[in-house]
Amino acid sequence: MTSTPNPHNALEALSEIAAALNSARDAERVLDVVVDAALEALGAERGFVLLEAEGGDEPFEIRASRNFTGDDLAGVRPLSTSVVQEVLRTGEPVLVYEAEQDERYGGVESVVLQQIKSIACVPLRLRARQIGAIYLDAVKARGRFTREHLPFLRAVADQAAIAIESARREAALREENRRLLSEARDKHGFTEIVGTSPAMEGLFETLRRVIDTDATVLIEGETGTGKELVARALHYEGPRAKQPFVALFCGSLPDELLESELFGHKKGAFTGAATDKKGLFEAADGGTIFLDEVGDLSPKLQTALLRVLQTGEVRRVGDTATRRVDVRVVSATNQPLADLVEENRFREDLMYRLNTIRVELPPLRQRRTDVALLAHHFLDRYAVGPRERVEGFSADALDALKRHRWPGNVRELEGTVERAVVMARSSVVTAEDLRLPDAPASDALNLSPGMTMKEVERLAVEQTLDACDGNVSATARTLGVSRRWLQYRLKEWNEPEPAEAA
């Protein structure tokens, strides 16, 4: 563009430049577009962009160039530095019509050796701050750059400065996202699931097999076994890690509020619905939704959840439109869904939808070899700052930890260690610091000499049933048998099956 651009051509060129800059996602691509746009705008033969240097001796560094060899760049650096300093000092562009005759630059070695005829340099300015400059020159024709080109070149420079800053911010956000994702994986990944017992090795093997799939996963286990920890590991170690992870405890809200939380609502759908609201399924689009205690859902919400799993669509409360969502569903329950189906409290078709992959978390009393490992894991977490002096457990403390039944499972163990670290008076946690209750007498079977295996079996069932407050499901899990087997034995012994606790 050797002549002054007319308004129509200038507007069209600026529009094309803006579109190119808007499509550039990283700083290096933006700089390439800036140089090419400036060369085209002024019909220059060579050019480069200088930006603030990130460290080093020089305040600015060349980040993108066109039609310069390495030797050319080295030779022109003293000239460009002088020109740029003038631009930054005044905040105004520098135009040199005939470089050899210009008293400011005519004697500069670069002008003589490289036969530079014309020079243009315009500042890159972001609000009141100078972030760099665009340098252009011509070696074939004098007077290539004129004052009439300045408004156009300034407009290009202003667009370029904004695009460069935007690309830098986007790069910083991407880096921040990578850092946060790495921290999330460290915090919620497999490394946080501690255990080397055979039961845990089996769990890890199952998780490794399903981590890269979109299959629904049902996690079953007693309260406090770490079901949400497993759900988060499935998300943050898998391909959806960069997308949202949304968790909801299904037993905490009445039906109307729970339906609104899950699926959203339309303005005016009910009293208090002042605005449209997206539900958690929409919020989790592209990622994972974790439904804790899914067995507590009412029949109405079970039907609504089944529809989402079948169609991949949600409908907000009070709305007629449907919205597609791409969500992996991970659910958890402390009551086996098969038992709830048997009792007509849960839809069988929904159970099969949720139960594509079933993961069972063993209670802590079934993985006693992991107790010491978990205790030290939690000690490392809580023995920080003023409690850093607490370095371990005494022998009697470890023995007490291993003997305790842990009805609250891993969650109870974590709380016990945290409390002990606070209460410890020395560098080791003692049994007294743990403040564990004395083991009940029912922990040991009251065996008598001469008892048959059938009698021992019945005694074990009766004492465990009593320890579990009559809960048949919990008793079956504790004994490691099926609920059906336990019901059969109770019937055989003519004992009525206790009513489940609410």
C-alpha positions as CSV (number, residue, x, y, z in Angstrom):
1,M,0.0,0.0,0.0
2,T,2.2,2.8,-1.3
3,S,-0.5,5.5,-1.5
4,T,-2.7,6.9,1.2
5,P,-5.6,4.5,1.7
6,N,-9.0,6.0,0.9
7,P,-11.6,5.8,3.6
8,H,-13.4,2.8,2.1
9,N,-10.2,0.8,1.5
10,A,-8.8,1.8,4.9
11,L,-12.0,0.7,6.7
12,E,-12.0,-2.6,4.7
13,A,-8.3,-3.2,5.6
14,L,-8.9,-2.4,9.3
15,S,-11.8,-4.8,9.3
16,E,-9.7,-7.6,7.8
17,I,-6.9,-6.8,10.3
18,A,-9.3,-6.9,13.2
19,A,-10.7,-10.2,12.1
20,A,-7.2,-11.7,11.8
21,L,-6.2,-10.4,15.2
22,N,-9.4,-11.7,16.8
23,S,-8.8,-15.2,15.4
24,A,-5.2,-15.3,16.8
25,R,-5.3,-17.2,20.1
26,D,-1.7,-16.8,21.2
27,A,0.7,-13.9,21.5
28,E,3.2,-15.2,18.8
29,R,0.4,-15.5,16.2
30,V,-0.8,-12.0,17.1
31,L,2.6,-10.6,16.5
32,D,2.9,-12.3,13.1
33,V,-0.5,-10.8,12.1
34,V,0.7,-7.4,13.4
35,V,3.9,-7.4,11.3
36,D,2.1,-8.6,8.1
37,A,-0.7,-6.0,8.6
38,A,1.8,-3.2,9.0
39,L,3.8,-4.2,6.0
40,E,0.7,-4.4,3.9
41,A,-0.7,-1.1,5.3
42,L,2.3,1.0,4.3
43,G,3.8,-1.0,1.6
44,A,7.0,-1.4,3.6
45,E,9.7,-3.9,2.7
46,R,10.9,-5.0,6.1
47,G,9.5,-4.8,9.6
48,F,9.5,-6.2,13.1
49,V,7.7,-5.8,16.5
50,L,9.5,-4.9,19.6
51,L,7.9,-5.7,23.0
52,E,9.0,-5.2,26.6
53,A,11.7,-7.7,27.4
54,E,11.0,-10.2,30.2
55,G,14.3,-9.8,32.0
56,G,17.7,-9.4,30.5
57,D,19.8,-6.3,29.8
58,E,17.8,-4.9,27.0
59,P,14.5,-3.1,27.7
60,F,12.9,-4.4,24.5
61,E,13.2,-7.5,22.4
62,I,12.4,-8.3,18.8
63,R,9.5,-10.8,18.9
64,A,8.4,-11.1,15.2
65,S,10.1,-9.9,12.0
66,R,9.7,-10.1,8.2
67,N,12.3,-10.0,5.4
68,F,15.3,-9.6,7.8
69,T,18.2,-12.1,7.9
70,G,20.0,-12.7,11.2
71,D,22.8,-10.3,10.2
72,D,20.3,-7.7,9.1
73,L,18.6,-7.7,12.5
74,A,21.9,-7.5,14.3
75,G,23.0,-4.6,12.1
76,V,19.8,-2.6,12.4
77,R,19.4,-3.1,16.2
78,P,21.4,0.2,17.1
79,L,19.2,2.1,14.7
80,S,15.9,0.6,15.9
81,T,16.9,1.1,19.5
82,S,17.5,4.8,18.8
83,V,14.2,5.2,16.9
84,V,12.2,3.3,19.4
85,Q,13.7,5.3,22.3
86,E,12.5,8.5,20.5
87,V,9.0,7.0,20.0
88,L,8.7,6.0,23.6
89,R,10.1,9.3,24.8
90,T,7.6,11.4,22.9
91,G,4.8,8.9,22.5
92,E,4.6,9.9,18.9
93,P,5.4,8.0,15.7
94,V,8.7,8.6,13.9
95,L,8.7,9.0,10.1
96,V,12.0,9.3,8.2
97,Y,11.4,10.2,4.5
98,E,15.1,10.1,3.3
99,A,17.2,8.4,6.0
100,E,20.6,9.3,4.4
101,Q,19.7,13.0,4.6
102,D,18.1,13.0,8.0
103,E,20.3,14.7,10.6
104,R,19.1,12.3,13.3
105,Y,19.9,9.0,11.6
106,G,21.8,9.7,8.4
107,G,25.2,9.0,10.0
108,V,24.1,5.7,11.7
109,E,26.1,2.8,10.4
110,S,23.0,0.7,9.9
111,V,21.5,3.3,7.5
112,V,24.7,3.4,5.4
113,L,25.5,-0.3,5.3
114,Q,21.9,-1.5,4.7
115,Q,21.0,1.4,2.5
116,I,17.9,2.2,4.4
117,K,15.8,4.8,2.6
118,S,12.7,5.3,4.7
119,I,11.7,4.5,8.3
120,A,8.4,4.4,10.2
121,C,8.0,3.5,13.8
122,V,4.8,3.7,15.7
123,P,4.2,3.0,19.4
124,L,2.2,0.1,20.8
125,R,0.3,1.8,23.5
126,L,-2.2,0.1,26.0
127,R,-4.1,2.9,27.7
128,A,-1.3,5.1,29.2
129,R,1.4,2.5,29.1
130,Q,3.9,1.9,26.3
131,I,4.3,-1.8,25.7
132,G,6.5,-1.7,22.5
133,A,6.6,-0.5,19.0
134,I,6.2,-1.5,15.3
135,Y,9.3,-0.7,13.2
136,L,9.2,-0.6,9.4
137,D,11.7,0.4,6.8
138,A,12.3,0.4,3.0
139,V,15.6,-0.1,1.2
140,K,14.5,0.6,-2.4
141,A,12.4,3.7,-2.4
142,R,12.7,7.1,-0.6
143,G,9.7,8.8,0.9
144,R,7.7,5.6,1.2
145,F,6.0,6.7,4.4
146,T,4.1,9.9,4.7
147,R,2.1,11.8,7.3
148,E,-1.2,10.7,5.6
149,H,-0.5,7.1,6.6
150,L,-0.3,7.9,10.3
151,P,-4.0,7.7,11.3
152,F,-4.2,4.3,9.6
153,L,-1.0,3.0,11.1
154,R,-2.0,4.3,14.6
155,A,-5.3,2.4,14.2
156,V,-3.5,-0.8,13.4
157,A,-1.1,-0.2,16.3
158,D,-4.0,0.4,18.7
159,Q,-5.8,-2.8,17.5
160,A,-2.5,-4.7,17.8
161,A,-1.8,-3.5,21.4
162,I,-5.2,-4.7,22.6
163,A,-4.8,-8.0,20.8
164,I,-1.4,-8.6,22.3
165,E,-2.6,-7.8,25.8
166,S,-5.7,-10.1,25.3
167,A,-3.4,-12.9,24.0
168,R,-1.1,-12.5,27.0
169,R,-4.1,-12.6,29.4
170,E,-5.5,-15.7,27.7
171,A,-2.1,-17.4,27.9
172,A,-1.9,-16.5,31.6
173,L,-5.4,-17.9,32.1
174,R,-4.4,-21.1,30.3
175,E,-1.3,-21.4,32.5
176,E,-3.4,-20.7,35.6
177,N,-5.9,-23.3,34.5
178,R,-3.1,-25.8,34.0
179,R,-1.8,-25.1,37.5
180,L,-5.2,-25.3,39.1
181,L,-5.9,-28.6,37.3
182,S,-2.6,-30.0,38.4
183,E,-3.4,-29.0,42.0
184,A,-6.9,-30.5,41.7
185,R,-5.4,-33.8,40.4
186,D,-2.9,-33.8,43.3
187,K,-5.7,-33.0,45.8
188,H,-8.5,-35.2,44.3
189,G,-6.6,-37.8,42.3
190,F,-5.7,-41.4,43.1
191,T,-2.9,-40.2,45.4
192,E,-5.5,-39.1,47.9
193,I,-7.0,-42.6,48.0
194,V,-4.7,-44.4,50.4
195,G,-4.5,-48.1,50.9
196,T,-2.5,-51.2,50.0
197,S,-4.9,-53.9,51.3
198,P,-6.2,-56.5,48.8
199,A,-9.7,-54.8,48.8
200,M,-8.1,-51.4,47.9
201,E,-5.9,-53.0,45.2
202,G,-9.1,-54.4,43.6
203,L,-10.6,-50.9,43.8
204,F,-7.7,-49.3,42.1
205,E,-7.8,-51.9,39.3
206,T,-11.4,-51.2,38.7
207,L,-10.9,-47.4,38.6
208,R,-8.0,-47.7,36.2
209,R,-10.2,-49.6,33.8
210,V,-13.1,-47.2,33.8
211,I,-11.2,-43.9,34.1
212,D,-11.2,-43.1,30.4
213,T,-14.9,-44.1,29.7
214,D,-18.1,-42.2,30.0
215,A,-19.9,-45.1,31.6
216,T,-22.0,-44.3,34.7
217,V,-20.5,-45.4,37.9
218,L,-22.3,-46.4,41.1
219,I,-20.2,-46.3,44.3
220,E,-21.5,-48.3,47.2
221,G,-20.2,-48.1,50.7
222,E,-20.9,-47.1,54.2
223,T,-20.9,-43.5,55.3
224,G,-17.4,-42.2,55.7
225,T,-15.6,-44.6,53.4
226,G,-14.7,-41.9,50.9
227,K,-17.2,-42.2,48.1
228,E,-16.9,-38.6,47.0
229,L,-13.1,-38.9,47.0
230,V,-13.4,-41.7,44.5
231,A,-15.9,-39.8,42.4
232,R,-13.5,-36.8,42.2
233,A,-10.6,-39.1,41.3
234,L,-12.6,-40.5,38.4
235,H,-13.2,-37.0,37.2
236,Y,-9.9,-35.3,37.7
237,E,-7.8,-38.3,36.4
238,G,-10.0,-38.7,33.3
239,P,-10.5,-36.9,30.0
240,R,-13.2,-34.5,31.5
241,A,-10.8,-33.1,34.1
242,K,-10.8,-29.6,32.5
243,Q,-14.6,-29.4,32.7
244,P,-16.8,-28.9,35.8
245,F,-17.2,-31.3,38.6
246,V,-20.6,-30.7,40.4
247,A,-21.7,-32.6,43.5
248,L,-25.1,-32.8,45.1
249,F,-26.2,-34.6,48.3
250,C,-29.6,-35.9,47.3
251,G,-30.9,-36.4,50.8
252,S,-30.6,-32.7,51.9
253,L,-33.5,-31.0,50.2
254,P,-37.2,-31.4,49.7
255,D,-38.4,-32.6,46.3
256,E,-39.3,-29.2,44.9
257,L,-36.0,-27.6,45.7
258,L,-34.0,-30.7,44.7
259,E,-35.7,-30.8,41.3
260,S,-34.9,-27.1,40.8
261,E,-31.3,-27.8,41.8
262,L,-30.9,-30.7,39.4
263,F,-32.7,-29.4,36.4
264,G,-33.1,-25.6,36.9
265,H,-36.3,-23.6,36.6
266,K,-38.0,-21.0,34.5
267,K,-38.9,-17.6,35.9
268,G,-42.3,-17.7,37.6
269,A,-42.4,-21.5,37.8
270,F,-43.1,-21.3,41.5
271,T,-43.1,-18.8,44.3
272,G,-39.6,-17.3,44.7
273,A,-38.5,-18.2,41.1
274,A,-37.6,-14.6,40.3
275,T,-35.2,-15.4,37.4
276,D,-34.4,-18.2,35.1
277,K,-31.9,-20.6,36.7
278,K,-29.8,-23.4,35.1
279,G,-29.7,-26.6,37.0
280,L,-26.6,-28.6,38.1
281,F,-26.9,-30.9,35.0
282,E,-26.5,-27.8,32.8
283,A,-23.7,-26.4,35.0
284,A,-21.9,-29.8,34.7
285,D,-22.2,-29.9,30.9
286,G,-19.0,-31.4,29.5
287,G,-18.0,-32.6,32.9
288,T,-19.2,-34.9,35.7
289,I,-22.1,-34.7,38.1
290,F,-21.9,-36.6,41.4
291,L,-25.2,-37.6,43.0
292,D,-24.4,-38.6,46.6
293,E,-27.0,-40.8,48.4
294,V,-28.9,-41.3,45.2
295,G,-31.0,-43.9,46.9
296,D,-32.8,-41.1,48.8
297,L,-34.4,-39.7,45.6
298,S,-38.2,-39.8,45.6
299,P,-40.0,-41.8,42.9
300,K,-40.8,-38.6,41.0
301,L,-37.1,-37.5,40.8
302,Q,-36.1,-41.1,40.0
303,T,-38.3,-40.9,36.9
304,A,-36.8,-37.5,36.0
305,L,-33.3,-38.7,36.4
306,L,-34.0,-41.8,34.3
307,R,-35.3,-39.5,31.5
308,V,-32.0,-37.5,31.5
309,L,-29.9,-40.7,31.4
310,Q,-32.0,-42.1,28.5
311,T,-32.2,-38.9,26.4
312,G,-29.3,-36.7,27.4
313,E,-31.8,-33.9,27.8
314,V,-33.0,-31.8,30.7
315,R,-36.1,-29.7,31.1
316,R,-36.2,-26.9,33.6
317,V,-39.1,-26.8,36.0
318,G,-42.0,-24.8,34.4
319,D,-40.4,-24.8,30.9
320,T,-41.4,-26.6,27.8
321,A,-38.0,-26.5,26.0
322,T,-35.4,-29.2,26.4
323,R,-31.7,-28.7,26.5
324,R,-29.0,-31.3,25.6
325,V,-26.3,-32.0,28.1
326,D,-23.1,-34.1,27.9
327,V,-22.5,-35.2,31.5
328,R,-21.0,-38.2,33.0
329,V,-23.0,-39.4,36.0
330,V,-21.3,-40.8,39.1
331,S,-23.6,-41.7,42.0
332,A,-23.1,-43.1,45.4
333,T,-25.2,-44.8,48.1
334,N,-24.7,-46.3,51.5
335,Q,-27.7,-48.6,50.9
336,P,-27.2,-51.2,48.2
337,L,-29.7,-50.2,45.4
338,A,-30.5,-53.9,44.8
339,D,-31.9,-54.0,48.3
340,L,-33.9,-50.9,47.7
341,V,-35.3,-52.3,44.5
342,E,-36.2,-55.5,46.4
343,E,-38.1,-53.3,48.9
344,N,-39.9,-51.4,46.0
345,R,-38.2,-48.2,47.1
346,F,-36.1,-47.7,43.9
347,R,-36.8,-48.1,40.2
348,E,-35.1,-51.2,38.8
349,D,-34.6,-49.7,35.4
350,L,-32.9,-46.6,37.0
351,M,-30.6,-48.9,39.0
352,Y,-29.4,-50.6,35.8
353,R,-28.8,-47.2,34.2
354,L,-26.7,-46.0,37.2
355,N,-25.0,-49.4,37.7
356,T,-23.1,-49.8,34.5
357,I,-19.9,-49.9,36.6
358,R,-20.3,-50.8,40.3
359,V,-17.6,-49.9,42.8
360,E,-17.8,-51.1,46.3
361,L,-15.8,-49.3,49.0
362,P,-14.9,-51.6,51.9
363,P,-15.5,-50.3,55.4
364,L,-12.3,-49.6,57.4
365,R,-12.8,-52.6,59.7
366,Q,-12.4,-54.8,56.6
367,R,-9.1,-53.2,55.7
368,R,-7.3,-53.0,59.0
369,T,-3.9,-53.2,57.4
370,D,-4.5,-49.8,56.0
371,V,-5.3,-48.1,59.3
372,A,-1.7,-47.2,60.2
373,L,-1.0,-46.0,56.6
374,L,-4.1,-43.8,56.7
375,A,-3.2,-42.5,60.2
376,H,0.2,-41.4,59.0
377,H,-1.3,-39.8,55.9
378,F,-3.7,-37.7,58.0
379,L,-0.9,-36.9,60.4
380,D,1.2,-35.4,57.6
381,R,-1.9,-33.3,56.6
382,Y,-2.6,-31.8,60.0
383,A,0.8,-31.7,61.7
384,V,1.7,-28.4,60.1
385,G,2.6,-24.9,61.4
386,P,2.6,-24.9,65.2
387,R,1.8,-28.6,65.2
388,E,4.7,-29.5,63.0
389,R,6.6,-30.9,66.0
390,V,4.2,-34.0,66.1
391,E,6.1,-36.6,64.1
392,G,4.4,-39.9,64.6
393,F,2.5,-42.3,66.8
394,S,3.5,-44.3,69.9
395,A,3.3,-48.1,69.8
396,D,0.2,-48.1,72.1
397,A,-1.5,-45.5,69.9
398,L,-1.0,-47.6,66.8
399,D,-2.3,-50.6,68.6
400,A,-5.4,-48.7,69.7
401,L,-6.0,-47.5,66.2
402,K,-5.8,-51.0,64.8
403,R,-8.2,-52.4,67.5
404,H,-10.9,-49.8,67.1
405,R,-13.9,-50.8,65.0
406,W,-14.2,-47.4,63.2
407,P,-18.0,-47.3,62.7
408,G,-17.5,-43.9,61.1
409,N,-14.8,-45.4,58.8
410,V,-12.1,-43.2,57.2
411,R,-13.9,-40.0,58.1
412,E,-13.9,-40.9,61.8
413,L,-10.2,-41.9,61.6
414,E,-9.3,-38.5,60.0
415,G,-11.2,-36.6,62.7
416,T,-9.5,-38.7,65.4
417,V,-6.0,-38.0,64.0
418,E,-6.7,-34.3,63.6
419,R,-7.9,-34.1,67.3
420,A,-5.0,-36.1,68.5
421,V,-2.5,-33.8,66.7
422,V,-4.1,-30.8,68.5
423,M,-4.1,-32.6,71.9
424,A,-0.6,-34.1,71.7
425,R,1.8,-32.9,74.3
426,S,4.9,-34.4,72.8
427,S,6.4,-35.2,69.5
428,V,4.4,-38.5,69.3
429,V,0.6,-39.1,69.5
430,T,-0.2,-41.4,72.4
431,A,-3.2,-43.7,73.0
432,E,-4.5,-41.1,75.5
433,D,-4.3,-38.4,72.9
434,L,-6.5,-40.4,70.6
435,R,-9.4,-40.4,73.1
436,L,-11.0,-43.5,71.6
437,P,-13.9,-45.1,73.4
438,D,-13.3,-48.5,75.0
439,A,-14.2,-51.4,72.8
440,P,-17.6,-52.8,73.6
441,A,-17.8,-56.3,74.9
442,S,-19.8,-57.3,71.8
443,D,-16.6,-56.9,69.7
444,A,-15.6,-60.4,70.8
445,L,-17.7,-63.5,70.3
446,N,-18.7,-65.2,73.5
447,L,-17.6,-68.7,72.5
448,S,-18.0,-71.7,74.7
449,P,-16.0,-75.0,74.4
450,G,-17.8,-77.6,72.3
451,M,-19.8,-75.1,70.2
452,T,-20.5,-76.3,66.6
453,M,-19.7,-74.2,63.5
454,K,-23.5,-73.6,63.0
455,E,-23.7,-72.3,66.5
456,V,-20.7,-70.1,66.0
457,E,-22.2,-68.8,62.8
458,R,-25.5,-68.0,64.5
459,L,-23.7,-66.3,67.4
460,A,-21.7,-64.1,64.9
461,V,-24.8,-63.1,63.1
462,E,-26.8,-62.3,66.2
463,Q,-24.0,-60.2,67.8
464,T,-23.3,-58.4,64.6
465,L,-27.0,-57.7,64.0
466,D,-27.2,-56.2,67.5
467,A,-24.0,-54.1,67.0
468,C,-25.6,-52.7,63.8
469,D,-28.8,-51.8,65.6
470,G,-30.8,-54.4,63.7
471,N,-29.8,-53.0,60.2
472,V,-29.8,-56.1,58.0
473,S,-28.0,-54.4,55.1
474,A,-25.2,-53.1,57.4
475,T,-25.0,-56.6,59.1
476,A,-24.6,-58.3,55.7
477,R,-21.9,-55.9,54.7
478,T,-20.0,-56.3,58.0
479,L,-20.1,-60.1,57.8
480,G,-19.2,-60.1,54.1
481,V,-22.3,-62.0,53.0
482,S,-25.3,-61.2,50.8
483,R,-28.5,-59.8,52.2
484,R,-30.3,-62.7,50.7
485,W,-28.1,-65.2,52.6
486,L,-28.6,-63.4,55.8
487,Q,-32.4,-63.3,55.3
488,Y,-32.4,-67.0,54.6
489,R,-30.5,-67.7,57.8
490,L,-32.8,-65.6,60.0
491,K,-35.8,-67.4,58.5
492,E,-34.1,-70.8,59.2
493,W,-33.6,-69.8,62.8
494,N,-37.2,-68.6,63.0
495,E,-36.1,-65.1,63.9
496,P,-38.1,-62.2,62.4
497,E,-36.2,-59.8,60.2
498,P,-35.7,-56.5,62.0
499,A,-37.2,-53.4,60.5
500,E,-34.6,-51.2,58.8
501,A,-33.7,-48.0,60.5
502,A,-35.1,-45.0,58.7
